[in-house]
Amino acid sequence: MNEHAYDDLALEKAIHAHFGLGVEVDSVIARHIPVSRTAQATVFLTNKKQLFTYIESQSSQSLSDVQKIVNRMGLKAEQFLPPKGRPDYFDEIGTKKFREVFPGRGNITPLDIQFYRTLAPYSPALVVIREVKDGAIYQYDADSSGGWRQSVKFSYRRIKTS
């Protein structure tokens, strides 16, 4: 029996509870790797061969934190999935924060809130991955130079089809 079957099942249930997405974990590429002093990531393939990264943190994290983590892991993000039942979550938070800074401003455009949406709280985070940059996934390591070291060798690139 797969010794990590319960971890995979717990991951599927957490994703369904937080994001409302029914994914089935086919294989885990990297399990609970550290990506900061307080956060861990799990990189996995679904049964439809889509690559996802699930990041959970003990402390608060924002969308910009998750973007930096994904980039430093050597991954290119395709989509940052919003919480369950809130498809415009990042835009809602961005608009709210923009209005706090500029209360009298009307006619807010998506370009205006581009920065402010990155301030949205985002823990846990679920990211659809487009590609693994250098054929390796990196993890946080405070002892290494640069703070990151290779965790797993893995090649992936999603090719869009019509």
C-alpha positions as CSV (number, residue, x, y, z in Angstrom):
1,M,0.0,0.0,0.0
2,N,1.1,3.5,-0.7
3,E,2.5,5.0,2.5
4,H,1.5,8.5,1.5
5,A,-2.1,7.6,0.4
6,Y,-3.6,9.4,3.5
7,D,-1.5,12.5,2.7
8,D,-2.8,12.5,-0.8
9,L,-6.4,12.1,0.3
10,A,-6.0,14.9,2.9
11,L,-4.5,17.1,0.1
12,E,-7.5,16.4,-2.2
13,K,-9.9,17.2,0.7
14,A,-8.1,20.4,1.6
15,I,-8.2,21.6,-2.0
16,H,-11.9,20.8,-2.3
17,A,-12.7,22.6,1.0
18,H,-10.7,25.7,0.3
19,F,-10.9,26.0,-3.5
20,G,-14.0,23.9,-4.5
21,L,-11.9,22.1,-7.0
22,G,-12.3,18.3,-7.4
23,V,-8.7,17.2,-8.2
24,E,-7.4,13.7,-8.0
25,V,-3.7,13.4,-7.1
26,D,-2.0,11.1,-9.5
27,S,1.6,11.5,-8.3
28,V,3.4,13.8,-5.9
29,I,6.6,15.3,-7.3
30,A,7.7,17.1,-4.1
31,R,6.0,16.6,-0.8
32,H,6.0,19.2,2.0
33,I,9.2,20.9,0.8
34,P,10.1,24.1,2.7
35,V,9.6,27.3,0.6
36,S,10.2,29.8,3.4
37,R,10.8,29.8,7.2
38,T,7.1,29.1,7.8
39,A,5.6,27.7,4.6
40,Q,5.7,24.3,2.9
41,A,4.7,23.4,-0.7
42,T,3.5,20.2,-2.3
43,V,3.9,19.9,-6.1
44,F,1.8,17.2,-7.7
45,L,0.3,16.0,-11.0
46,T,-3.4,15.3,-11.3
47,N,-4.9,12.3,-13.2
48,K,-5.3,14.7,-16.2
49,K,-1.5,15.4,-16.1
50,Q,-1.9,19.0,-14.9
51,L,0.9,20.3,-12.5
52,F,-0.3,22.1,-9.3
53,T,1.5,23.6,-6.4
54,Y,-0.3,23.8,-3.0
55,I,1.4,26.1,-0.5
56,E,0.4,26.4,3.1
57,S,1.9,28.7,5.7
58,Q,1.8,29.0,9.4
59,S,1.9,32.7,9.1
60,S,0.0,35.1,6.9
61,Q,1.0,35.3,3.2
62,S,-0.2,37.5,0.3
63,L,-0.6,36.8,-3.4
64,S,2.8,38.6,-4.0
65,D,4.5,36.3,-1.4
66,V,3.1,33.3,-3.3
67,Q,4.2,34.7,-6.7
68,K,7.8,35.2,-5.3
69,I,7.8,31.7,-3.8
70,V,6.6,30.1,-7.1
71,N,9.2,32.0,-9.1
72,R,12.0,31.0,-6.7
73,M,11.0,27.4,-6.8
74,G,11.8,27.5,-10.5
75,L,8.2,27.3,-11.7
76,K,6.1,29.4,-14.1
77,A,2.6,30.0,-12.9
78,E,-0.3,29.8,-15.3
79,Q,-3.1,30.7,-12.8
80,F,-3.5,31.5,-9.1
81,L,-6.8,30.0,-8.1
82,P,-9.1,32.1,-5.8
83,P,-10.8,30.7,-2.7
84,K,-14.0,28.7,-3.1
85,G,-17.1,30.7,-4.1
86,R,-15.2,33.9,-4.8
87,P,-14.0,34.0,-8.4
88,D,-13.2,37.7,-8.3
89,Y,-11.4,37.5,-4.9
90,F,-8.2,39.2,-5.9
91,D,-10.0,42.0,-7.7
92,E,-12.3,42.5,-4.8
93,I,-9.5,42.8,-2.3
94,G,-7.5,45.0,-4.8
95,T,-10.4,47.4,-5.3
96,K,-11.0,47.6,-1.5
97,K,-7.3,48.4,-0.8
98,F,-7.2,50.9,-3.7
99,R,-10.2,52.7,-2.3
100,E,-8.5,52.9,1.1
101,V,-5.5,54.7,-0.5
102,F,-7.6,56.8,-2.9
103,P,-11.0,57.2,-1.4
104,G,-12.4,59.8,-3.7
105,R,-11.3,58.2,-7.0
106,G,-14.0,56.9,-9.3
107,N,-13.8,54.8,-12.5
108,I,-11.2,52.3,-11.3
109,T,-9.6,50.2,-14.0
110,P,-7.9,46.8,-13.8
111,L,-4.6,48.6,-14.4
112,D,-5.2,50.8,-11.3
113,I,-5.7,47.8,-9.0
114,Q,-2.9,45.6,-10.5
115,F,-0.6,46.3,-7.6
116,Y,-3.2,46.3,-4.9
117,R,-4.5,42.8,-5.8
118,T,-1.1,41.4,-4.9
119,L,-1.8,42.5,-1.3
120,A,-4.7,40.0,-0.9
121,P,-4.2,37.4,1.8
122,Y,-3.7,34.1,0.2
123,S,-3.1,31.1,2.5
124,P,-3.4,28.3,1.6
125,A,-2.5,28.9,-2.0
126,L,-3.2,26.7,-5.1
127,V,-1.3,27.5,-8.3
128,V,-1.7,25.9,-11.7
129,I,1.9,25.5,-13.1
130,R,2.6,26.2,-16.8
131,E,6.2,24.9,-16.8
132,V,9.3,24.0,-14.7
133,K,12.0,26.4,-15.8
134,D,15.3,24.6,-15.6
135,G,14.1,21.0,-15.2
136,A,14.4,21.3,-11.4
137,I,12.2,22.3,-8.5
138,Y,14.0,24.2,-5.8
139,Q,13.3,24.4,-2.0
140,Y,14.2,27.0,0.6
141,D,17.5,26.3,2.5
142,A,18.8,29.0,4.8
143,D,22.2,27.4,4.9
144,S,22.9,27.4,1.2
145,S,24.2,30.4,-0.7
146,G,21.3,32.2,-2.2
147,G,18.9,30.6,0.1
148,W,17.6,27.9,-2.3
149,R,18.8,24.5,-3.4
150,Q,17.6,21.9,-5.8
151,S,15.0,19.5,-4.4
152,V,13.8,17.4,-7.3
153,K,14.7,17.1,-11.0
154,F,11.5,17.3,-13.0
155,S,10.7,18.4,-16.5
156,Y,7.2,19.8,-17.4
157,R,5.7,22.1,-19.9
158,R,2.0,22.5,-20.5
159,I,1.1,22.7,-24.2
160,K,-2.2,24.4,-24.9
161,T,-4.4,22.6,-27.3
162,S,-7.6,23.8,-28.9
